[in-house]
Amino acid sequence: MRVARLYDFGDIRVEETSRPAIGPNEILVKARACGICSGDVMPWYIRRKAPLVLGHEPVGEVAEVGAEVRDFKTGDRVFVHHHAPCFECAACQRGEYVQCATWRASKITPGGMAEYFSVSAINQRDSFRLEDGISDSDGVLIEPAACVVKSIRRSGLKPGETILIIGLGIMGMMHVRIARSLGAGTIIGADLFHTRAERAKKLGADHGIMVSGNNLIEQVREITKGAMADVVIVGPGTPAALTAGIAVAGKGSTVVQFTATPPEDELTVKPHDLYFNEIRLVPSYSCGPDDTRAAMELVKRGVISAADLVTHRFPLQQISDAFATAQKPEALKVIVTFD
């Protein structure tokens, strides 16, 4: 079978390898589509994992089931999460699934950018069948949408509140869509590119602003009449973006760090300002089973849909072109398909 293996950022090769053999508690899935994650196009983040078979947003069809599998059958079209928790440890009992050692160790083999991949009994805990009305492209959006579900949940967003979303790539646009569905009052999208700011308005934002220099603060102050934002979602994984997010946060607000920064980066803050303005800085990493199921419901309702968010599709053989496209500002979601 064919796989897409990354050796370095920009060095992705389609190679032949053996189809995974499955055990009695495993299933073999024939891939139908797989999304390119925002993290996959962050050089520092993906480079440290090389070499690896890419892909953790797959949708496929069950090709084979182990003798002891009861929840899936051959022919089922499935969403598969690449991580799943134990549900028993202290972290799981608190609902902090991404801190579970089992969650962090679990994976699909060899990866989602493969014609076939195996799914362990553990990973089947956060895998489920897709209804006929949900397309493969819609299914690919479940995992990234689940990350946004978690982000907004951790932000504490309440109906009627003002939310500012910094960075309007695919994840920023999903924040716009989900925040609107949850009854946010004023939704402001901010990006370096005018086209993305305009697209955010089409997807439900009240304001789409283009950031240039240090004008973000002034623009948000004008829109909010000085109150600033109740919730700020910081998409770019940089200290500069986080600093900007804190600067536009109102009193009693929450700033969410949605993307990881390189391990050596440091953030300088004024604890005095955080304290007296009671600004909460909250990280949100990946998602858990509750989030994936909530995301599935959003897909069913059309809040999240491929028609709105998928901009490019490539066959596996053109994986390098797909990754190059995913880095361009005109791209939102790029999907690799398997024929």
C-alpha positions as CSV (number, residue, x, y, z in Angstrom):
1,M,0.0,0.0,0.0
2,R,1.0,3.6,-0.4
3,V,1.8,6.0,2.5
4,A,2.9,9.6,2.7
5,R,6.0,9.8,4.9
6,L,7.6,13.0,6.1
7,Y,11.4,13.1,6.4
8,D,11.7,16.9,7.0
9,F,9.5,19.9,6.5
10,G,8.9,20.1,2.8
11,D,10.3,16.6,2.2
12,I,7.3,14.3,1.9
13,R,7.5,11.1,-0.1
14,V,4.8,8.7,-1.3
15,E,6.2,5.2,-0.5
16,E,5.2,1.6,-0.7
17,T,4.9,-0.4,2.5
18,S,3.2,-3.4,3.9
19,R,-0.5,-3.3,4.9
20,P,-0.9,-3.5,8.7
21,A,-1.8,-6.8,10.1
22,I,-4.5,-6.6,12.8
23,G,-5.0,-8.5,16.1
24,P,-8.3,-9.9,17.5
25,N,-9.3,-6.5,19.1
26,E,-8.3,-4.3,16.1
27,I,-9.9,-3.1,12.9
28,L,-8.3,-2.3,9.6
29,V,-9.6,0.8,7.8
30,K,-9.3,1.7,4.1
31,A,-8.7,5.4,4.0
32,R,-11.1,7.6,2.0
33,A,-10.0,11.1,3.0
34,C,-7.6,12.8,5.5
35,G,-7.2,16.4,6.3
36,I,-4.0,18.4,6.7
37,C,-3.8,19.8,10.2
38,S,-2.6,23.3,11.0
39,G,0.1,21.7,13.1
40,D,1.4,19.7,10.1
41,V,2.5,23.0,8.4
42,M,4.3,24.4,11.5
43,P,8.0,23.6,10.7
44,W,9.3,23.3,14.3
45,Y,6.3,21.2,15.4
46,I,6.3,18.6,12.6
47,R,10.0,18.4,12.1
48,R,10.7,17.0,15.6
49,K,8.4,14.0,14.8
50,A,10.1,13.0,11.6
51,P,10.3,10.5,10.1
52,L,6.6,9.7,10.3
53,V,3.6,8.8,8.2
54,L,1.5,11.9,8.3
55,G,-2.2,12.3,9.0
56,H,-4.5,12.3,12.0
57,E,-7.8,13.5,10.6
58,P,-8.9,10.4,8.7
59,V,-12.2,9.1,7.4
60,G,-12.3,5.6,6.0
61,E,-14.2,2.3,5.5
62,V,-13.7,-0.7,7.7
63,A,-12.0,-3.3,5.6
64,E,-11.4,-6.0,8.2
65,V,-12.3,-6.6,11.8
66,G,-10.6,-8.7,14.4
67,A,-12.4,-11.8,15.8
68,E,-13.2,-10.1,19.1
69,V,-14.4,-6.7,17.7
70,R,-18.1,-6.1,18.4
71,D,-18.7,-2.4,17.8
72,F,-17.7,-2.2,14.1
73,K,-18.3,-4.3,11.0
74,T,-16.8,-4.5,7.5
75,G,-18.2,-1.8,5.3
76,D,-18.8,0.8,8.1
77,R,-17.7,4.3,7.2
78,V,-15.9,5.7,10.2
79,F,-14.3,8.6,11.9
80,V,-11.2,7.7,13.8
81,H,-9.5,9.8,16.5
82,H,-5.7,9.2,16.6
83,H,-5.8,9.5,20.4
84,A,-8.1,8.0,23.0
85,P,-8.0,8.0,26.9
86,C,-8.2,5.2,29.4
87,F,-11.2,6.8,31.2
88,E,-9.9,5.5,34.5
89,C,-6.9,7.6,35.6
90,A,-7.0,10.7,37.7
91,A,-6.7,13.0,34.7
92,C,-9.6,11.2,33.0
93,Q,-11.7,11.5,36.1
94,R,-11.3,15.2,35.9
95,G,-12.2,15.3,32.2
96,E,-8.6,16.3,31.3
97,Y,-8.3,13.6,28.7
98,V,-5.3,15.0,26.9
99,Q,-3.3,14.7,30.1
100,C,-4.0,10.9,30.2
101,A,-0.9,8.8,29.6
102,T,-2.9,6.4,27.5
103,W,-4.3,9.2,25.4
104,R,-0.8,10.5,24.7
105,A,0.6,7.0,23.9
106,S,-2.3,5.9,21.6
107,K,-2.2,6.3,17.9
108,I,-3.3,4.9,14.6
109,T,-0.9,2.8,12.6
110,P,0.9,3.9,10.5
111,G,-1.0,7.1,10.2
112,G,-4.0,8.7,8.4
113,M,-2.1,9.5,5.2
114,A,-2.0,5.8,4.3
115,E,-4.2,3.7,2.1
116,Y,-4.9,1.4,5.1
117,F,-4.4,1.9,8.8
118,S,-5.1,-0.2,11.9
119,V,-7.1,1.0,14.8
120,S,-6.4,-0.4,18.3
121,A,-9.1,-1.3,20.8
122,I,-8.0,1.8,22.7
123,N,-8.5,4.1,19.7
124,Q,-11.9,2.5,19.0
125,R,-13.1,4.3,22.1
126,D,-13.1,7.5,20.2
127,S,-14.1,6.2,16.8
128,F,-17.6,6.0,15.5
129,R,-19.7,5.3,12.4
130,L,-20.7,8.1,10.1
131,E,-24.3,8.6,9.0
132,D,-25.0,8.5,5.3
133,G,-25.8,12.2,5.2
134,I,-22.3,13.1,6.4
135,S,-19.8,13.2,3.5
136,D,-16.2,12.1,3.8
137,S,-15.1,15.7,3.7
138,D,-17.5,16.6,6.5
139,G,-16.1,13.7,8.5
140,V,-12.6,15.0,8.2
141,L,-13.7,18.2,9.9
142,I,-14.8,16.4,13.1
143,E,-11.4,16.3,14.9
144,P,-10.3,19.9,14.2
145,A,-13.9,21.1,15.1
146,A,-13.6,19.1,18.3
147,C,-10.4,21.1,19.2
148,V,-12.5,24.3,18.7
149,V,-15.3,22.9,20.8
150,K,-12.9,22.4,23.6
151,S,-11.3,25.9,23.1
152,I,-14.6,27.7,23.4
153,R,-15.7,25.6,26.3
154,R,-12.5,26.4,28.2
155,S,-13.0,30.1,27.3
156,G,-16.3,30.2,29.2
157,L,-18.0,32.1,26.4
158,K,-21.5,33.1,27.4
159,P,-24.4,34.1,25.1
160,G,-24.2,37.8,24.2
161,E,-20.5,38.2,24.9
162,T,-18.0,39.7,22.6
163,I,-15.4,37.2,21.2
164,L,-12.3,38.2,19.2
165,I,-10.6,35.5,17.1
166,I,-7.1,36.3,16.1
167,G,-6.0,34.3,13.1
168,L,-8.6,33.3,10.4
169,G,-7.2,30.1,9.0
170,I,-9.4,27.0,9.2
171,M,-9.4,26.9,13.0
172,G,-10.2,30.6,13.3
173,M,-13.1,30.2,10.9
174,M,-14.4,27.2,12.9
175,H,-14.3,29.4,16.0
176,V,-16.4,31.9,14.1
177,R,-19.0,29.3,13.1
178,I,-19.2,27.6,16.5
179,A,-19.2,30.9,18.5
180,R,-22.1,32.1,16.4
181,S,-24.0,28.8,17.0
182,L,-23.5,29.3,20.8
183,G,-25.1,32.7,20.8
184,A,-22.1,35.0,21.0
185,G,-23.0,38.6,20.9
186,T,-20.4,40.3,18.7
187,I,-17.9,38.2,16.8
188,I,-14.7,39.9,15.6
189,G,-12.3,38.1,13.3
190,A,-8.7,39.5,12.8
191,D,-6.1,38.5,10.4
192,L,-3.2,39.8,8.4
193,F,-5.0,39.2,5.1
194,H,-8.0,41.2,3.9
195,T,-9.5,38.2,2.0
196,R,-9.6,36.1,5.2
197,A,-11.2,39.0,7.2
198,E,-13.9,39.3,4.5
199,R,-14.5,35.5,4.4
200,A,-15.0,35.5,8.2
201,K,-17.9,37.9,7.8
202,K,-19.5,35.6,5.3
203,L,-19.2,32.8,7.7
204,G,-20.8,34.7,10.6
205,A,-18.5,37.2,12.0
206,D,-19.9,40.7,12.7
207,H,-16.6,42.3,11.9
208,G,-13.6,41.2,9.9
209,I,-10.5,43.4,10.5
210,M,-7.1,43.4,8.9
211,V,-4.2,43.8,11.3
212,S,-1.4,46.0,10.2
213,G,1.3,47.1,12.6
214,N,-0.2,47.8,16.0
215,N,-3.6,48.8,14.9
216,L,-5.5,45.8,16.5
217,I,-6.0,47.5,19.8
218,E,-7.4,50.7,18.2
219,Q,-9.8,48.7,16.0
220,V,-11.1,46.5,18.8
221,R,-11.5,49.5,21.1
222,E,-13.6,51.3,18.4
223,I,-15.8,48.3,17.7
224,T,-16.4,47.6,21.4
225,K,-16.7,51.2,22.4
226,G,-13.8,50.8,24.8
227,A,-15.0,47.6,26.6
228,M,-12.6,45.3,24.6
229,A,-13.3,41.6,24.2
230,D,-14.8,39.3,26.8
231,V,-13.1,36.3,25.1
232,V,-10.0,36.3,23.0
233,I,-8.9,33.3,21.0
234,V,-5.3,33.5,20.0
235,G,-4.7,31.3,16.9
236,P,-1.0,32.0,15.9
237,G,1.5,30.2,18.1
238,T,3.7,33.1,18.9
239,P,4.4,35.2,22.0
240,A,3.7,38.3,19.9
241,A,0.2,37.1,19.1
242,L,-0.4,36.2,22.8
243,T,0.8,39.6,23.8
244,A,-1.6,41.2,21.4
245,G,-4.4,39.0,22.7
246,I,-3.9,40.1,26.3
247,A,-3.7,43.7,25.2
248,V,-7.2,43.6,23.7
249,A,-8.8,41.6,26.5
250,G,-11.4,43.4,28.6
251,K,-11.8,43.3,32.3
252,G,-12.8,39.9,33.7
253,S,-12.0,38.3,30.3
254,T,-10.4,35.1,29.1
255,V,-7.6,34.7,26.6
256,V,-7.2,31.3,25.1
257,Q,-3.8,30.1,23.8
258,F,-5.0,27.8,21.0
259,T,-1.7,26.9,19.4
260,A,1.6,25.7,20.8
261,T,4.6,27.9,20.7
262,P,8.2,26.5,20.2
263,P,9.6,25.2,23.5
264,E,12.2,27.9,23.7
265,D,9.8,30.8,23.3
266,E,9.0,32.9,26.4
267,L,6.1,35.3,27.1
268,T,6.5,38.5,29.1
269,V,3.4,39.6,30.9
270,K,2.6,42.2,33.6
271,P,1.1,40.2,36.5
272,H,-0.1,43.5,37.9
273,D,-2.4,44.0,34.9
274,L,-3.6,40.4,34.9
275,Y,-4.4,40.6,38.6
276,F,-6.3,43.8,38.7
277,N,-8.2,43.3,35.4
278,E,-8.8,39.6,36.4
279,I,-7.7,38.4,33.0
280,R,-7.4,34.6,32.7
281,L,-4.8,33.1,30.3
282,V,-6.0,29.6,29.4
283,P,-4.3,27.1,27.1
284,S,-6.4,24.6,25.1
285,Y,-4.6,21.6,23.6
286,S,-6.3,19.1,21.3
287,C,-9.6,17.5,22.3
288,G,-11.2,14.5,24.0
289,P,-14.1,12.1,23.3
290,D,-16.8,14.5,24.7
291,D,-15.5,17.1,22.3
292,T,-15.5,14.8,19.2
293,R,-19.1,13.9,19.9
294,A,-20.1,17.5,20.3
295,A,-18.3,18.2,17.0
296,M,-20.2,15.4,15.3
297,E,-23.5,17.1,16.3
298,L,-22.3,20.4,14.9
299,V,-21.5,18.6,11.6
300,K,-25.0,17.0,11.6
301,R,-26.6,20.5,12.1
302,G,-24.5,22.0,9.3
303,V,-22.7,24.5,11.7
304,I,-19.5,22.9,10.5
305,S,-19.6,21.8,6.8
306,A,-17.1,21.0,4.1
307,A,-19.1,23.2,1.7
308,D,-18.1,26.2,3.8
309,L,-14.6,25.3,4.9
310,V,-12.9,22.9,2.5
311,T,-11.1,24.8,-0.2
312,H,-8.8,22.3,-1.9
313,R,-8.6,18.5,-2.5
314,F,-5.6,16.5,-3.7
315,P,-5.0,12.8,-4.4
316,L,-2.4,11.1,-2.3
317,Q,0.1,11.1,-5.1
318,Q,0.1,15.0,-5.0
319,I,0.8,15.2,-1.3
320,S,3.6,17.7,-1.6
321,D,1.4,20.0,-3.6
322,A,-1.3,19.6,-1.0
323,F,1.0,20.6,1.8
324,A,2.4,23.6,-0.2
325,T,-1.2,24.7,-0.8
326,A,-2.1,24.4,2.9
327,Q,0.5,27.1,3.7
328,K,-1.1,29.7,1.4
329,P,-3.4,32.3,2.7
330,E,-6.2,31.5,0.2
331,A,-6.4,27.9,1.6
332,L,-8.6,27.0,4.5
333,K,-9.0,23.2,4.7
334,V,-7.0,21.0,2.4
335,I,-8.0,17.4,2.1
336,V,-6.1,14.4,0.7
337,T,-8.3,11.8,-1.0
338,F,-7.8,8.1,-1.7
339,D,-9.4,6.6,-4.9
